[in-house]
Amino acid sequence: MNQDVLVQSPMLGVAQRIIVNWDQLIRRREFILRDMEAQEFNYLVLPEVERLLSAIEDGITYMAAYTVWVTGARVSELLMLRPCDFDLEADAPFVSLPTLKNRTPRKKRPSRRILSLHDPAYVEQLRRYIKTHRIGKQQPLIALSRSAVRHRLNAAGDRVEPALPVAVNPHTLRHSFAINHLIHGCNVDQIQHLLGHSDKRSTEIYLRVLGSDIGHHGAGTPFRLPIEVEG
């Protein structure tokens, strides 16, 4: 299963056409995860996420999963989102996401990061979800507890056929968000911003995946200048 994608090369600053071989990335994942120090570090690639979303039948669980997939939000950040945090009518829709770290004091107002919403299907479905559920601008987008979100995503993952190779929870989708950006050309500094990591060491776990899973970018890297040979 291949995908032909035009991306902006982070190193050369030019457009580059890459071929993403999803089957090859899935095969490599077993070896990548084998030596990971963090035992709960799991991720899915885009075709697997599409299968997961297709297996979710209720609207709130679907929107919770879809939102984490397109924003990389922590579950605590997801549960703080309100419709007023989104601008879905802009030419380039975006979300203002609260950055909640493990040690953020409860009474301290969290900083925010602006993330573009690059998936038009998500933007349209979010509009319909807010309208259908009559969610006020200041009301929670996902009216669930942390444990309920985790339980529902885990149950949804178990229903996928053929079975997914990793367990599904909110952090699985957060990791998947980061890996999807790596596959399509983002560097670790960009991933750090997208995930809201204050310490780059938290992002460096992705370096192992970065070294193994983006070989398709090297396929178009030139090593010689065009040379004209006079006859």
N, C-alpha and C positions, 0 to 999 in steps of 0.2 A: 504494500500500500504506500504509494508515493504522493507527495504534494509539491507542486511547483509554486514557489513563493518568491516574490520580489521584495527584498529587504534593503535597508540602508546599512552598509558596512560600518560598524562602529570604529574600525581602525582606519579605513581608507576614506570614509566620508562620502562614498559613492554608492549608487544603487547597484545591487548585486542579485542575480537570480540564483536561487539555491533549490536543490531537490531534497526534500525531507523524506527519508525512508522510515516511516513509522514502525514497520515490522522490525527493522534493524535496531531502532532505539529501544523497542520493547525487549528484544533479545539481550541487549547490552545491560539493561537495568538490573538483571539478576546479579551480574558481576560487580556492578557499581555498588549495589546495596550490601553485598556480601561483607565488605570491609568497613562499612560505615560504623563509626563509634556510637552514634545515636541510633539505638535499636528501633525507635519508632519513626525513623525517617523513611517515609514512603511517598511515592508520587505516581500519578497517572499521566499519560500523554493524551493529547487532544482527542484522538478517536475513542479512547477509553472513557474520557469525561463525557463525550457525546452519548455513549451507551449508558452511562450512569444517569444522566439527565433524562434520557428517554424512559428509564425504568421508574422514575418518580411520578406518582399519580396525583398527590395532593399539592395544591398551589403553594402553600406556605413553605413546605420542605423543598419544593422545586426552586422557589425564589431564594431561599437561604443558600442552597448549594450553588445556584447560578451566580449569586452575588459574590460569594467567596471566590469562585472560579475567575470572575472577571476583575476583581479588585485585590485579591490576596489578603483580605481582611482577617485579622484574628477574630475568634468567635466573640470576644468581648466587644470588639469594634463593630462587628456586624449587628449586635444587639443594641448598640447605641444609635444606629442609623435611623434617621427620620426622613420623610419625603423632602423636607426643606433643605436637606444636605445635598440634594441632587439638582443639577440644572439640565433637564432633559430637552429643553427647547433651544439650547444654544446650537450654533453651527457645528461645534465640536462638543458634544455633551460630556459632562464631568461630574465627579462626586467629591465633596469635601469630607475626607475620612478622618475621624478622631484617631490619634495615635496613642494607644493604651499599651504600655509596657508592663511587664510583670510587677515592677516596683513603683508604678505610678500611684501616688497617694489618692485615695478616693475623693477627697475634697479639692484636689488640685484640678484646675481646668486643663484638659488635655490639649496638646498641640495638634495641629491638623496637617494633612498632606493632600494635595489636589491630584487626583488621578483621572486621566481621560478615559472615557468609556468607548472603546474601539469596536465594540460588537453592536451593530445596529439592531439585531434581533433582540438582544438583552434590553436595550433602551425601549423598544416597542413593547416588549412583554412586561417590563417594569411599569410602564404607563398603564397598561391594562390591569395589572395586579393592583395598583394603588386605587384605580377607579372602581374595580369590581369589589374590592374589600372595603371601600369607602374609608381609606386611611387618611386622617387629617394630617396637615403639614407638620405638626409637632408630635404626632403619635409614632410609636415604634413601627418600623417597617416589618420586623420579624418579632411577633409577640410570643416568644418561646423562652424557656430557660436554657442555660448552657448545656445542661445534661440532656434536655429534650432534643436540642439540635444534634448533639453527638449521637444519641440513640437513633434518631430518625435517619441520619445519613448512613450510619452503620447498617441499619435494616435495609435501606435502599441499595447499598452496595451488595448485600447478600442476595438481593433479588435479580441482579444482572446476570443474563445468560448470553453467551458463555461466561462463566465466573471470572471476576476480576482477580488478578494475581496478588493484590494487596488489600488490606482492610481499609475501609473508608471512614474518615472522620473529618471534622473541619480543618485540622492541620494538614491532612493529606491533600486537600484541595488548595490550601495556601502554598504548600510546597509545589503542587502541580502548576499553579499560577507562575511561580518563580522559574520553574524548569521550562515552561512554555516560552517565557521571554528569553531565556538563555538560548533555547533552540533556534529562535528567530532573530538572534543577533544582539540582544542586550548584554552589556558587560556587568560585572559584579557590583561596580559602583552604582550603576543604574538600578540594579536589583535591590541594593541596600536602601535606596530612597523609596522605591515602590513598596517595600515591605515595612518601612518605618523602623529600621534597625538603627539605633543610635551608636552601637558599637559594631564596627566592621567585622569583628571576630564572629558575630552571630551569622553573618552572611557567608563566611568563608567555607562553610560546609558545602556550599554549592560549587566550589572550585573543583571538587572531585568529579562532579557531574559535568562541569564545564569542560574539563580536560578530555572526557570520554564521549560526550554526547553531541559535540558540535563539529565533528570532523567534516560534515557536509559543507561548512563554510570554507574550509581549506581547499576544496576542490576547484574553486575559482581564483585561488591566490596565485598571481604571476611571480615567477622567479627569474624571468629574463625579459629584457626590453625587446621590442621588435627590432630586428637587425636586417638591413637591406644589404645583400651581397652583390657587389658589382660583377657582372659576367665578363 
